[in-house]
Amino acid sequence: MAASVIRRIFVLLHRYIGLVITLFLITVGLTGCLLAFQPELNRLVTPHLFPAERGGRPLDLATLAERAQRILPAAQINLIDVGAPETVIVRYEPGKAADAESAVTAGYHELFLDPVSGVELGRRVAGTGLPTGMDNLMPFIFRLHYNLSLGDLGMWLLGIAALLWTIDCFVSFFLTLPARGRTRSSPATGVQRRSYWMRWKPAWLVKWQASAFRLNFDLHRAGGLWTWLALLIYAWSSVYMNLHDSVYAPATRLFLDYPAPYWELPRRETRLEQPGLDWLQAVGTAQRLMAEQAVAQGFTLDKTVSMRLDRARHLYIYQVRSSRDIQDRRGRTRLVLDANTGEMKQLHLPTGQHNGLTVTMWLNALHDANVFGLPYRIFVSMLGLLIVMLASTGVYVWWKKRRARTSSV
């Protein structure tokens, strides 16, 4: 196939993939720009739920579980998150009993506790739909970024868009390359071939004094080139987050050792209502097993991050920060145990255990702006705006070319 035909095919691919995913890119770019500073925005928007850090020794996870169950006796607790130093987040399902407590908790999904005293700080709705107040503004922005606030349908739509974006990263990079070697005349040397770099150099530059069309074209091409690696990382990590089981995991396992995470384990026939191990027993068992694995695997424990109950798979998931973690905040060292027997099912270390898991944890940390401190978080926030610019200039260039073609007919 002739090079010109291949290039024409790539032009069409870039054009129509870009048009299809434009709105998705603008949405994730704008929301991602904000989420790079999610902890700070949480404290700004909802200071009563995310207050400034206080002095004092935080309560342990078992005590917090007991406090949460005392406050919510009719609820089913599914997560206790102690990863943020200023607050404890308890996710739960309201009780079904027709009593006063159920009436109070109906419709709420998250309870916030003071990590030092265990006193309730507040509650908020974390469901779908538009935000109804400042309390659920940041959860809405997160859902909009993650699944367009459309649940599973939104995850699939964004996942497909992310996969197309990944493909388009390679297509667009190819289109910036010089099509063929050109020649130029020189009085001193006669005909002379320009170097490859000299022919590629214009793709990296922006002619700021050019026409509106040329300026938009240069911003689109050069902006994508200078940030190409970052764009590819964000595109592929989005595939990981939205199409993990169907695309990311199979592709990664073709090249790397990537173990199945707990959510790939089979669901049980019945949903677990009352686990064999209550929260206090589960926390004690998880802490003992994690300490044993730390000695056996040669890593040190820093702090507890969260404990989750997966009622569909009858599992507790215990997450800590350890010496194997790479993130600036929180941690992804994870131990999974049977919710009825306490038997250990999985241990996943972010680094040093499986190379596929190490790559995945780096993708996740880079996507979440959770490495390299404040400079990288600023870069990620600016990258979100740049993604919006790339999508907008791409549509403008397409519209101008289409208008020119139409007027010439």
C-alpha positions as CSV (number, residue, x, y, z in Angstrom):
1,M,0.0,0.0,0.0
2,A,1.4,3.4,-1.0
3,A,2.5,5.7,1.8
4,S,0.1,8.4,0.6
5,V,-2.9,6.0,0.9
6,I,-1.8,5.0,4.4
7,R,-1.5,8.6,5.4
8,R,-4.9,9.3,4.0
9,I,-6.4,6.5,6.1
10,F,-4.7,7.8,9.2
11,V,-6.0,11.3,8.5
12,L,-9.6,9.9,8.3
13,L,-9.0,7.9,11.5
14,H,-7.7,10.9,13.4
15,R,-10.5,13.1,12.1
16,Y,-13.4,10.9,13.1
17,I,-12.0,9.4,16.3
18,G,-11.4,13.0,17.4
19,L,-14.9,14.1,16.6
20,V,-16.4,11.1,18.4
21,I,-14.5,11.6,21.6
22,T,-14.4,15.4,21.7
23,L,-17.1,15.8,24.3
24,F,-15.7,13.0,26.4
25,L,-12.2,14.6,26.4
26,I,-13.6,18.0,27.3
27,T,-15.5,16.5,30.2
28,V,-12.6,14.5,31.6
29,G,-10.2,17.3,31.0
30,L,-12.2,19.9,32.9
31,T,-13.0,17.6,35.8
32,G,-9.5,16.2,35.9
33,C,-8.1,19.7,36.2
34,L,-10.1,20.0,39.5
35,L,-9.5,16.5,40.8
36,A,-5.8,17.0,40.8
37,F,-6.5,19.1,43.9
38,Q,-9.4,17.1,45.3
39,P,-8.2,17.0,48.9
40,E,-7.8,20.8,49.0
41,L,-11.2,21.3,47.3
42,N,-12.9,18.9,49.7
43,R,-11.6,21.0,52.6
44,L,-12.6,24.3,50.8
45,V,-16.1,23.2,49.8
46,T,-17.1,21.0,52.8
47,P,-14.9,22.1,55.7
48,H,-17.3,20.5,58.2
49,L,-16.7,17.1,56.6
50,F,-13.0,17.7,55.9
51,P,-11.8,20.0,58.7
52,A,-8.2,21.0,59.3
53,E,-6.0,18.4,61.0
54,R,-6.2,18.3,64.8
55,G,-3.7,17.2,67.3
56,G,-4.1,13.9,69.1
57,R,-3.7,10.2,68.4
58,P,-6.2,8.8,65.9
59,L,-8.5,5.9,66.9
60,D,-7.6,2.5,65.5
61,L,-9.7,1.0,62.8
62,A,-11.5,-1.5,65.1
63,T,-12.6,1.2,67.5
64,L,-13.9,3.4,64.6
65,A,-15.8,0.4,63.2
66,E,-17.4,0.0,66.6
67,R,-18.3,3.7,66.8
68,A,-19.8,3.7,63.3
69,Q,-21.9,0.6,64.0
70,R,-23.1,2.3,67.2
71,I,-24.2,5.4,65.3
72,L,-25.7,3.3,62.5
73,P,-27.1,0.2,64.3
74,A,-29.6,-0.6,61.5
75,A,-27.2,0.1,58.6
76,Q,-24.9,-2.3,56.7
77,I,-21.4,-0.9,56.7
78,N,-19.3,-1.6,53.6
79,L,-16.2,0.6,54.0
80,I,-14.2,2.4,56.6
81,D,-11.7,4.7,55.1
82,V,-9.0,6.2,57.3
83,G,-6.6,7.3,54.5
84,A,-7.2,11.0,55.0
85,P,-5.7,12.4,58.1
86,E,-8.5,14.9,58.8
87,T,-11.6,12.6,58.5
88,V,-12.9,9.1,58.5
89,I,-15.3,8.1,55.8
90,V,-17.8,5.3,56.4
91,R,-19.8,4.0,53.5
92,Y,-22.9,2.1,54.2
93,E,-26.4,1.0,53.1
94,P,-29.3,2.4,55.2
95,G,-31.2,-0.1,57.3
96,K,-34.5,-1.4,56.1
97,A,-36.2,-1.5,59.5
98,A,-39.0,1.0,59.9
99,D,-37.6,2.7,63.0
100,A,-36.4,6.2,63.9
101,E,-32.8,5.4,63.0
102,S,-33.7,4.2,59.5
103,A,-35.7,7.3,58.9
104,V,-32.8,9.5,59.8
105,T,-30.2,7.5,57.7
106,A,-32.5,6.9,54.7
107,G,-30.9,8.2,51.5
108,Y,-27.4,8.7,53.0
109,H,-24.4,6.8,51.9
110,E,-21.5,8.3,53.7
111,L,-20.9,9.0,57.4
112,F,-17.9,11.2,58.5
113,L,-16.2,10.7,61.8
114,D,-13.5,12.7,63.7
115,P,-10.5,10.4,63.5
116,V,-9.4,11.4,67.1
117,S,-12.6,11.5,69.0
118,G,-14.9,9.3,66.8
119,V,-17.6,12.0,67.0
120,E,-19.9,12.3,63.9
121,L,-18.9,15.2,61.6
122,G,-21.8,14.8,59.1
123,R,-23.3,12.7,56.4
124,R,-23.8,13.1,52.7
125,V,-25.5,11.5,49.7
126,A,-23.1,9.9,47.2
127,G,-25.6,8.6,44.7
128,T,-26.1,9.4,41.1
129,G,-27.7,12.5,39.6
130,L,-26.9,16.2,39.8
131,P,-25.5,17.7,43.0
132,T,-28.1,19.1,45.4
133,G,-25.7,21.1,47.4
134,M,-22.1,21.8,48.3
135,D,-21.8,18.5,50.3
136,N,-22.1,16.3,47.2
137,L,-20.5,18.7,44.7
138,M,-17.1,17.0,44.8
139,P,-18.6,13.4,44.6
140,F,-20.5,14.6,41.5
141,I,-17.4,15.9,39.9
142,F,-15.6,12.7,40.6
143,R,-18.5,10.6,39.1
144,L,-18.6,12.9,36.1
145,H,-14.9,12.2,35.5
146,Y,-15.2,8.5,36.2
147,N,-18.4,7.5,34.5
148,L,-20.2,10.7,33.4
149,S,-22.5,10.2,36.5
150,L,-24.3,7.5,34.4
151,G,-23.2,4.4,36.3
152,D,-22.2,1.3,34.3
153,L,-23.3,2.9,31.1
154,G,-21.1,5.8,31.6
155,M,-18.2,3.6,32.5
156,W,-18.6,1.7,29.2
157,L,-18.9,4.9,27.2
158,L,-15.8,6.5,28.7
159,G,-14.0,3.2,28.4
160,I,-14.6,3.0,24.7
161,A,-13.6,6.7,24.4
162,A,-10.4,6.0,26.3
163,L,-9.6,3.0,24.0
164,L,-10.2,5.2,20.9
165,W,-8.1,7.9,22.5
166,T,-5.2,5.4,23.0
167,I,-5.4,4.3,19.4
168,D,-5.5,8.0,18.3
169,C,-2.4,8.8,20.3
170,F,-0.4,6.6,17.9
171,V,-2.4,7.8,14.8
172,S,-1.8,11.4,15.6
173,F,1.9,10.9,16.3
174,F,2.3,9.3,12.9
175,L,0.6,12.2,11.2
176,T,3.1,14.7,12.6
177,L,6.0,12.8,11.0
178,P,7.3,14.2,7.7
179,A,5.6,12.5,4.8
180,R,8.7,12.3,2.6
181,G,12.1,13.8,2.0
182,R,11.9,17.1,0.2
183,T,14.7,18.9,-1.6
184,R,15.6,22.6,-1.8
185,S,17.9,24.6,-4.1
186,S,20.9,26.5,-2.9
187,P,23.1,28.7,-5.0
188,A,26.2,27.4,-3.2
189,T,25.5,23.7,-3.1
190,G,22.8,23.1,-5.6
191,V,20.1,20.7,-4.8
192,Q,20.2,19.6,-1.1
193,R,18.1,17.2,1.0
194,R,16.8,18.6,4.2
195,S,17.5,16.6,7.3
196,Y,14.7,14.6,8.9
197,W,14.7,16.8,12.0
198,M,14.5,20.0,9.9
199,R,11.5,18.6,8.1
200,W,9.9,17.5,11.4
201,K,10.8,20.6,13.4
202,P,7.7,22.7,12.2
203,A,5.4,20.2,13.8
204,W,6.9,21.2,17.2
205,L,6.5,24.9,16.8
206,V,3.6,27.4,17.0
207,K,3.4,30.4,14.7
208,W,1.9,32.9,17.1
209,Q,1.5,35.6,14.4
210,A,-0.2,33.4,11.9
211,S,-3.9,33.3,10.9
212,A,-6.5,32.0,13.2
213,F,-6.7,28.7,11.3
214,R,-2.9,28.2,11.3
215,L,-2.6,29.2,15.0
216,N,-5.3,26.6,16.0
217,F,-3.6,24.0,13.7
218,D,-0.2,24.6,15.3
219,L,-1.6,24.5,18.8
220,H,-3.3,21.3,18.1
221,R,-0.3,19.6,16.5
222,A,2.5,21.0,18.7
223,G,0.5,20.7,21.9
224,G,-0.2,17.1,21.3
225,L,3.5,16.4,20.4
226,W,5.0,18.1,23.5
227,T,2.7,16.2,25.8
228,W,2.3,13.0,23.8
229,L,3.7,10.6,26.4
230,A,1.5,12.1,29.2
231,L,-1.6,11.9,26.9
232,L,-0.8,8.2,26.2
233,I,-0.4,7.5,29.9
234,Y,-3.8,9.1,30.7
235,A,-5.5,7.4,27.8
236,W,-4.3,3.9,28.6
237,S,-4.8,4.4,32.4
238,S,-8.4,5.4,31.6
239,V,-8.8,2.1,29.8
240,Y,-7.5,0.4,33.0
241,M,-10.1,2.2,35.1
242,N,-13.1,1.7,32.8
243,L,-12.4,-1.4,30.7
244,H,-10.2,-3.4,33.1
245,D,-11.6,-6.9,32.7
246,S,-12.4,-6.8,29.0
247,V,-9.4,-4.9,27.6
248,Y,-6.7,-3.8,30.1
249,A,-6.1,-7.0,32.0
250,P,-6.0,-9.3,28.9
251,A,-3.7,-6.9,27.0
252,T,-1.4,-6.5,30.0
253,R,-1.2,-10.3,30.6
254,L,0.1,-10.8,27.1
255,F,3.4,-9.1,28.1
256,L,3.5,-8.9,31.9
257,D,2.8,-10.9,35.0
258,Y,-0.5,-9.3,36.1
259,P,-2.5,-11.1,38.8
260,A,-6.3,-11.0,39.0
261,P,-7.5,-8.3,41.5
262,Y,-10.2,-9.3,44.0
263,W,-13.0,-7.9,41.8
264,E,-12.2,-10.6,39.2
265,L,-13.0,-13.3,41.7
266,P,-16.4,-14.9,41.1
267,R,-19.5,-13.5,42.8
268,R,-21.3,-15.8,45.2
269,E,-24.9,-17.0,44.6
270,T,-26.2,-15.0,47.6
271,R,-25.3,-11.6,48.9
272,L,-23.6,-11.7,52.3
273,E,-25.8,-10.0,54.9
274,Q,-24.1,-11.2,58.1
275,P,-20.5,-12.2,57.6
276,G,-19.0,-14.9,59.8
277,L,-16.4,-12.3,61.0
278,D,-17.8,-9.1,62.3
279,W,-15.9,-5.9,61.7
280,L,-13.9,-6.1,65.0
281,Q,-12.9,-9.7,64.3
282,A,-12.1,-9.0,60.6
283,V,-9.9,-6.0,61.5
284,G,-7.9,-8.1,64.0
285,T,-7.5,-11.0,61.6
286,A,-6.5,-8.7,58.7
287,Q,-3.9,-6.9,60.9
288,R,-2.4,-10.2,62.0
289,L,-2.2,-11.6,58.5
290,M,-0.7,-8.4,57.1
291,A,1.9,-8.4,59.8
292,E,2.8,-12.0,59.1
293,Q,3.1,-11.2,55.4
294,A,5.3,-8.2,56.1
295,V,7.8,-10.4,57.8
296,A,7.6,-13.1,55.1
297,Q,7.8,-10.8,52.1
298,G,10.3,-8.3,53.6
299,F,8.3,-5.0,53.8
300,T,7.4,-2.7,56.5
301,L,4.0,-1.3,57.4
302,D,3.3,2.4,57.7
303,K,-0.4,3.0,58.4
304,T,-3.9,1.6,57.7
305,V,-5.8,3.1,54.8
306,S,-9.1,1.3,54.6
307,M,-11.2,-1.9,55.2
308,R,-13.9,-2.9,52.8
309,L,-16.6,-5.6,52.8
310,D,-17.4,-7.0,49.4
311,R,-20.8,-8.6,50.1
312,A,-21.1,-10.0,46.6
313,R,-17.9,-12.0,46.9
314,H,-18.0,-12.6,50.7
315,L,-14.6,-10.8,51.1
316,Y,-12.9,-8.3,53.3
317,I,-10.3,-6.1,51.6
318,Y,-7.7,-4.6,54.0
319,Q,-5.6,-1.8,52.5
320,V,-2.5,-0.2,54.1
321,R,0.5,2.0,53.2
322,S,3.7,0.1,53.2
323,S,7.4,0.4,52.1
324,R,6.3,-1.2,48.8
325,D,4.0,1.8,48.0
326,I,4.9,4.6,45.5
327,Q,2.0,7.1,46.1
328,D,2.5,10.4,47.9
329,R,-0.8,9.8,49.7
330,R,-2.6,6.8,51.0
331,G,-1.4,3.4,49.9
332,R,-2.3,0.4,47.8
333,T,-0.8,-2.6,49.7
334,R,-3.8,-4.9,49.7
335,L,-4.8,-8.1,51.6
336,V,-8.0,-10.0,50.8
337,L,-9.5,-12.5,53.2
338,D,-12.7,-14.6,53.4
339,A,-15.4,-12.7,55.3
340,N,-16.6,-15.9,56.9
341,T,-13.5,-17.9,57.8
342,G,-10.7,-15.2,57.8
343,E,-8.7,-17.3,55.3
344,M,-6.3,-15.1,53.3
345,K,-7.2,-15.1,49.6
346,Q,-4.8,-12.6,48.1
347,L,-1.9,-10.3,48.8
348,H,-1.1,-7.6,46.3
349,L,2.0,-5.5,46.8
350,P,2.3,-2.4,44.6
351,T,5.9,-3.1,43.7
352,G,8.4,-5.9,43.9
353,Q,5.9,-8.8,43.5
354,H,4.4,-8.8,40.0
355,N,5.8,-6.6,37.2
356,G,2.3,-6.1,35.7
357,L,1.0,-4.9,39.0
358,T,3.9,-2.5,39.4
359,V,3.2,-1.0,36.0
360,T,-0.4,-0.7,36.8
361,M,0.2,1.0,40.1
362,W,2.4,3.5,38.4
363,L,-0.3,4.2,35.8
364,N,-2.8,4.6,38.6
365,A,-0.6,6.9,40.7
366,L,0.3,9.1,37.6
367,H,-3.4,9.3,36.6
368,D,-4.4,10.4,40.2
369,A,-1.6,12.9,40.5
370,N,-0.4,11.0,43.5
371,V,3.4,11.0,42.9
372,F,6.1,13.6,42.6
373,G,4.5,16.1,44.9
374,L,3.0,19.5,44.1
375,P,4.8,20.2,40.8
376,Y,3.3,17.1,39.2
377,R,-0.2,17.9,40.5
378,I,0.1,21.4,39.0
379,F,1.2,19.8,35.7
380,V,-1.8,17.4,35.8
381,S,-4.2,20.2,36.4
382,M,-2.7,22.2,33.4
383,L,-2.8,19.0,31.3
384,G,-6.5,18.8,31.9
385,L,-6.9,22.3,30.4
386,L,-4.5,21.3,27.5
387,I,-6.7,18.3,26.7
388,V,-9.7,20.7,26.4
389,M,-7.6,22.9,24.1
390,L,-6.6,20.0,21.9
391,A,-10.2,18.8,21.6
392,S,-11.5,22.3,20.8
393,T,-8.8,23.2,18.3
394,G,-9.3,19.8,16.6
395,V,-12.9,20.6,16.1
396,Y,-12.1,24.1,14.8
397,V,-9.6,22.8,12.3
398,W,-12.1,20.1,11.1
399,W,-14.9,22.7,10.8
400,K,-12.7,25.2,8.8
401,K,-11.5,22.5,6.4
402,R,-15.1,21.2,5.9
403,R,-16.3,24.7,5.3
404,A,-13.6,25.2,2.7
405,R,-14.4,21.9,1.0
406,T,-18.2,22.8,0.9
407,S,-17.7,26.2,-0.5
408,S,-15.4,24.9,-3.3
409,V,-18.1,22.5,-4.6
